[in-house]
Amino acid sequence: MTQFAATICWVAALVIWYIIRYPHQRRARKHKIVDSRDRSSQQTLVAISVVGVGLIPAIWALTGMGFPKSANLPFSPVAAWLGVVAAIAYLWFFYRSHKDLGHNWSATLEIRAKHTLVTSGVYHYVRHPMYVSFWLMAIAQALLLQNWFVGLAGLVGIGILYFFRVKKEEKLMLDTFGATYRDYSRKTARLIPFVY
C-alpha cells in the first residue's frame, strides 16, 4: 500500500457513495414534502460537511498530495489498510441506511407523504446509522489521506453536521411520530448500540 493507492481507494469509495445515493435522490423528488424544517440552514450544514469530506481532500489529492504539504504525515500502510476497512464499513452503513429508509429518506429535515418511522434493519440497533456512516467516512479519510489538516477537515465537517443537526432531526421525528418515536428512542442508541 502506498499513499497513491490509498488515495485511489478514497476516490473509489466516494464514487461508490455517489452511486448508492443517486437513485434515492431521484426517488425523493417524486414524493411530496409535507413538513420541512429550517431548510436553508440545513443546506448550509450539508455544504460545510461537503467542504470537509469532499473539497479539501480533493484539493489535496489533485495537487499531488501537496496542499498543505507541511501537514503531510509519514505514510503508514497499516493506517491505510485500516482506512480501507473503515471505508467498507461506511459504505455498508450508508447502503443499509438508504435501503432500510426507502422513500422516507431526504437530504434535509423533511417529512414526506406516507412517511413512516423505520425501526427495522440497521435502525433496530441505532437511530442514526447514516451518521454512523458519515463518522466512519471521516475516519476513513483521515486514515487514507495521511495529512493531519485533511483528516481534521473531515472530522470537523461531519462533526458540525452531526452536532448542529441531530437534535433538530430527533425533534422532527418526535413532533411527527410522538410517543412511538419516544419509545423507539428509549430502546435504541443514537450511534453506538448500548453505548450512545
PyMOL commands that set and color helices and strands:
alter all, ss='L'
color gray80, all
select helices_A, chain A and resi 3-28+39-62+69-71+77-104+121-124+129-144+148-177+179-187
alter helices_A, ss='H'
color red, helices_A
select strands_A, chain A and resi 33-36+110-112
alter strands_A, ss='S'
color yellow, strands_A
deselect
rebuild
show_as cartoon
